[in-house]
Structure formats: C-alpha cells, structure tokens
Amino acid sequence: MPIVLARIDDRLVHGQIVQGWLKTIPVDTLLVVLDLASCDKMQQMLMAMALPGGIEFKAQSIEDATNTILSRQHDNRKMMLLAASPSDILHMIENGVNLKSLNVGGMHFVNGKKQLLYNIYVDDKDIENLYKIHIKGVDIESRILPGDERLNIVPLIEREYLATREA
C-alpha cells in the first residue's frame, strides 16, 4: 500500500484532514493508527462519517496497521497514514514500514510538554522518538495544510535532542 502521506496529528480526523489534505492529495484510503480507536466502534464510525466520498477508512492498532502495510495485499491503493504520536510512527518503522517522509501537523499542549512550534508541543520522549525517526532516514517536515510552506523541523529536533543529552 503506497503511503502518499504519513502524518502525526493528535486530533486524528478533523477539518484540516478532511477539507485540506484528503481533498488535495491523491489518496483512496485513510489508515488511522491508534490502539484505542481500533477498539472503539463509535469513534471509528464518527471518523468515517466525516470523510469525503471515495475514501476508504481503516482504524487499526499499531501492530495491525504495520501488518496491513507490510502484507502488500493493498499495493494498488494510495494511503494516508495518520497517527497520534511519534512513538506510533517509530514503532512502525522499527518493524519494517518504510517511510520516506513524515509530516508533523499537530501535537497539542498537555502538562509536561514544551512548545517546539506554534502547533507542536513535545516532551523529551517525543523528541527522542522524532530524532530516531530522523536518523532512520525519514525527512520530517511540518505544515498545517498542503498549501502551507514546508518547514524542515529536523534542526529543531536535533537541537532539543542534544539539549536533553547535555542536561
């Protein structure tokens, strides 16, 4: 299943995804990777209802999503991969999923997180996971919408990662 876009956005399916990304990028499948969503049929139904026509919706656990991608049984589909956290993406990469790039769209403030960009709040574990994703050869950028300027956030990740190592 060719991954057209891999994105981290902790709100998962919302207006920017539906109106911005899914109406702009050439995908026919949205794969939401989140262990809790894979068990919550009501949440799955609500997310699926928000999608434009012609987009197949899947909500799977991290393990099932990894296996779905690696099985290659859906190689004729074009997919957007949507995860809530860097740890989910790193787990998939470490288990064989090949990503060339990653879009970090939204990681919102919760206690214990600090601001990396106006729309990205991270803790030390997020930084470590993003750094590990980067050193595996994945290009990491941030944009809210497809028409926005691509912002290479690797220098920010490296700076924060080194700062945590020096502390």
GIGI-V129155 format. One record per pair of residues at least 24 apart in sequence whose ideal C-beta (glycine too) atoms are under 10 Angstrom apart, sorted by the first residue. I is the first residue (numbers start at 1). J is the second residue. If there is no record, write none. Layout:
# GIGI-V129155
i={I | I}
j={J | J}
This chain:
# GIGI-V129155
i={1 | 1 | 1 | 1 | 1 | 1 | 1 | 1 | 1 | 1 | 1 | 1 | 1 | 1 | 1 | 1 | 1 | 2 | 2 | 2 | 2 | 2 | 2 | 2 | 2 | 2 | 3 | 3 | 3 | 3 | 3 | 3 | 3 | 3 | 3 | 3 | 3 | 3 | 3 | 3 | 4 | 4 | 4 | 4 | 4 | 4 | 4 | 5 | 5 | 5 | 5 | 5 | 5 | 5 | 5 | 5 | 5 | 5 | 6 | 6 | 6 | 6 | 6 | 6 | 6 | 6 | 6 | 6 | 6 | 6 | 6 | 6 | 6 | 6 | 6 | 6 | 6 | 7 | 7 | 7 | 7 | 7 | 7 | 7 | 7 | 7 | 7 | 7 | 7 | 7 | 8 | 8 | 8 | 8 | 8 | 8 | 8 | 8 | 8 | 8 | 8 | 8 | 8 | 8 | 8 | 8 | 8 | 8 | 8 | 8 | 8 | 8 | 8 | 9 | 9 | 9 | 9 | 9 | 9 | 9 | 9 | 9 | 9 | 9 | 9 | 10 | 10 | 10 | 10 | 10 | 10 | 10 | 10 | 10 | 10 | 10 | 11 | 11 | 11 | 11 | 11 | 11 | 12 | 12 | 12 | 12 | 12 | 12 | 12 | 12 | 12 | 13 | 13 | 13 | 13 | 13 | 13 | 13 | 13 | 13 | 13 | 13 | 13 | 14 | 14 | 14 | 14 | 15 | 16 | 16 | 16 | 16 | 16 | 16 | 17 | 17 | 17 | 17 | 17 | 17 | 17 | 17 | 18 | 18 | 18 | 18 | 18 | 19 | 19 | 19 | 20 | 20 | 20 | 20 | 20 | 20 | 20 | 21 | 21 | 21 | 21 | 21 | 21 | 21 | 21 | 22 | 22 | 22 | 22 | 22 | 22 | 22 | 22 | 23 | 23 | 23 | 24 | 24 | 24 | 25 | 25 | 25 | 26 | 26 | 27 | 27 | 27 | 27 | 27 | 27 | 27 | 27 | 28 | 28 | 28 | 28 | 28 | 28 | 28 | 28 | 28 | 29 | 29 | 29 | 29 | 29 | 29 | 29 | 29 | 29 | 29 | 29 | 30 | 30 | 30 | 30 | 30 | 30 | 30 | 30 | 30 | 31 | 31 | 31 | 31 | 31 | 31 | 31 | 31 | 31 | 31 | 31 | 31 | 31 | 31 | 31 | 31 | 32 | 32 | 32 | 32 | 32 | 32 | 32 | 32 | 32 | 32 | 33 | 33 | 33 | 33 | 33 | 33 | 33 | 33 | 33 | 33 | 33 | 33 | 33 | 33 | 33 | 33 | 33 | 33 | 33 | 33 | 33 | 34 | 34 | 34 | 34 | 34 | 34 | 34 | 34 | 34 | 34 | 35 | 35 | 35 | 35 | 35 | 35 | 35 | 35 | 35 | 36 | 36 | 37 | 37 | 37 | 38 | 38 | 38 | 38 | 47 | 55 | 61 | 62 | 62 | 62 | 62 | 62 | 62 | 63 | 63 | 63 | 65 | 65 | 65 | 66 | 66 | 66 | 66 | 66 | 66 | 66 | 67 | 67 | 67 | 68 | 69 | 69 | 69 | 69 | 69 | 70 | 70 | 70 | 70 | 85 | 85 | 85 | 86 | 86 | 86 | 86 | 86 | 86 | 86 | 86 | 86 | 86 | 86 | 86 | 87 | 87 | 87 | 87 | 87 | 87 | 87 | 88 | 89 | 89 | 89 | 89 | 89 | 89 | 90 | 90 | 90 | 90 | 90 | 90 | 90 | 90 | 91 | 92 | 93 | 93 | 93 | 93 | 93 | 93 | 94 | 94 | 94 | 98 | 98 | 98 | 99 | 99 | 99 | 99 | 99 | 99 | 100 | 100 | 100 | 101 | 101 | 101 | 101 | 101 | 102 | 102 | 102 | 102 | 102 | 102 | 102 | 102 | 102 | 103 | 103 | 103 | 103 | 103 | 103 | 103 | 103 | 103 | 104 | 104 | 104 | 104 | 104 | 104 | 104 | 104 | 104 | 105 | 105 | 105 | 105 | 105 | 105 | 106 | 106 | 107 | 114 | 116 | 116 | 116 | 116 | 116 | 116 | 117 | 117 | 117 | 117 | 118 | 118 | 119 | 119 | 120 | 120 | 120 | 120 | 122 | 122 | 122 | 123 | 124 | 124 | 124 | 124 | 124 | 124 | 125 | 126 | 126 | 127 | 127 | 127 | 127 | 127 | 127 | 127 | 127 | 127 | 128 | 128 | 128 | 128 | 128 | 129 | 130 | 130 | 130 | 130 | 130 | 130 | 131 | 131 | 131 | 131 | 131 | 131 | 131 | 132 | 132 | 133 | 134 | 134 | 135}
j={29 | 31 | 58 | 68 | 69 | 70 | 71 | 72 | 73 | 74 | 75 | 76 | 77 | 78 | 79 | 81 | 97 | 27 | 29 | 69 | 74 | 75 | 76 | 77 | 78 | 79 | 27 | 29 | 31 | 69 | 78 | 79 | 80 | 81 | 97 | 98 | 99 | 100 | 101 | 102 | 28 | 29 | 77 | 78 | 79 | 80 | 81 | 30 | 78 | 79 | 80 | 81 | 82 | 101 | 102 | 103 | 105 | 146 | 31 | 33 | 79 | 80 | 81 | 82 | 83 | 89 | 92 | 93 | 97 | 99 | 100 | 101 | 102 | 103 | 104 | 133 | 138 | 80 | 81 | 82 | 83 | 89 | 101 | 102 | 103 | 104 | 105 | 106 | 142 | 143 | 33 | 81 | 82 | 83 | 84 | 85 | 86 | 87 | 88 | 89 | 102 | 103 | 104 | 105 | 106 | 107 | 120 | 126 | 129 | 130 | 133 | 140 | 142 | 82 | 83 | 84 | 85 | 103 | 104 | 105 | 106 | 107 | 108 | 119 | 144 | 34 | 83 | 84 | 85 | 105 | 106 | 107 | 108 | 110 | 120 | 121 | 82 | 84 | 105 | 106 | 107 | 108 | 37 | 43 | 47 | 50 | 59 | 82 | 83 | 84 | 106 | 37 | 43 | 44 | 46 | 47 | 48 | 49 | 50 | 51 | 57 | 59 | 82 | 47 | 50 | 105 | 106 | 50 | 105 | 106 | 143 | 144 | 145 | 146 | 47 | 50 | 51 | 80 | 82 | 105 | 106 | 145 | 47 | 50 | 51 | 52 | 55 | 50 | 52 | 145 | 105 | 143 | 144 | 145 | 146 | 147 | 148 | 80 | 82 | 103 | 105 | 143 | 144 | 145 | 146 | 50 | 51 | 52 | 54 | 55 | 80 | 82 | 146 | 52 | 55 | 146 | 145 | 146 | 147 | 78 | 80 | 146 | 78 | 80 | 54 | 55 | 56 | 77 | 78 | 79 | 80 | 81 | 54 | 55 | 56 | 74 | 76 | 77 | 78 | 79 | 80 | 55 | 56 | 57 | 58 | 68 | 74 | 77 | 78 | 79 | 80 | 81 | 55 | 56 | 57 | 58 | 59 | 79 | 80 | 81 | 82 | 56 | 57 | 58 | 59 | 60 | 64 | 65 | 68 | 69 | 74 | 77 | 79 | 80 | 81 | 82 | 83 | 57 | 58 | 59 | 60 | 65 | 80 | 81 | 82 | 83 | 84 | 58 | 59 | 60 | 61 | 62 | 63 | 64 | 65 | 66 | 68 | 69 | 81 | 82 | 83 | 84 | 85 | 88 | 89 | 91 | 92 | 97 | 59 | 60 | 61 | 62 | 65 | 82 | 83 | 84 | 85 | 88 | 59 | 60 | 61 | 62 | 63 | 64 | 65 | 84 | 88 | 61 | 84 | 61 | 82 | 84 | 62 | 63 | 64 | 65 | 82 | 80 | 88 | 87 | 88 | 89 | 91 | 92 | 95 | 91 | 92 | 95 | 91 | 92 | 97 | 91 | 92 | 93 | 94 | 95 | 96 | 97 | 95 | 96 | 97 | 97 | 95 | 96 | 97 | 98 | 99 | 95 | 96 | 97 | 98 | 125 | 126 | 129 | 122 | 125 | 126 | 127 | 128 | 129 | 130 | 131 | 132 | 133 | 140 | 157 | 125 | 126 | 128 | 129 | 130 | 132 | 133 | 129 | 129 | 130 | 132 | 133 | 138 | 140 | 128 | 129 | 130 | 131 | 132 | 133 | 136 | 138 | 129 | 133 | 129 | 132 | 133 | 136 | 137 | 138 | 132 | 133 | 136 | 136 | 137 | 138 | 133 | 136 | 137 | 138 | 139 | 140 | 137 | 138 | 139 | 138 | 139 | 140 | 141 | 150 | 130 | 133 | 134 | 138 | 139 | 140 | 141 | 142 | 153 | 139 | 140 | 141 | 142 | 143 | 144 | 146 | 150 | 153 | 130 | 133 | 140 | 141 | 142 | 143 | 151 | 153 | 157 | 141 | 142 | 143 | 144 | 145 | 148 | 142 | 144 | 142 | 160 | 142 | 153 | 156 | 157 | 159 | 160 | 142 | 151 | 153 | 156 | 142 | 144 | 143 | 144 | 151 | 153 | 156 | 157 | 156 | 157 | 160 | 164 | 160 | 161 | 163 | 164 | 165 | 167 | 164 | 157 | 160 | 156 | 157 | 158 | 159 | 160 | 161 | 162 | 163 | 164 | 157 | 160 | 161 | 164 | 165 | 157 | 154 | 156 | 157 | 158 | 160 | 161 | 157 | 158 | 160 | 161 | 162 | 164 | 165 | 157 | 161 | 157 | 158 | 161 | 161}
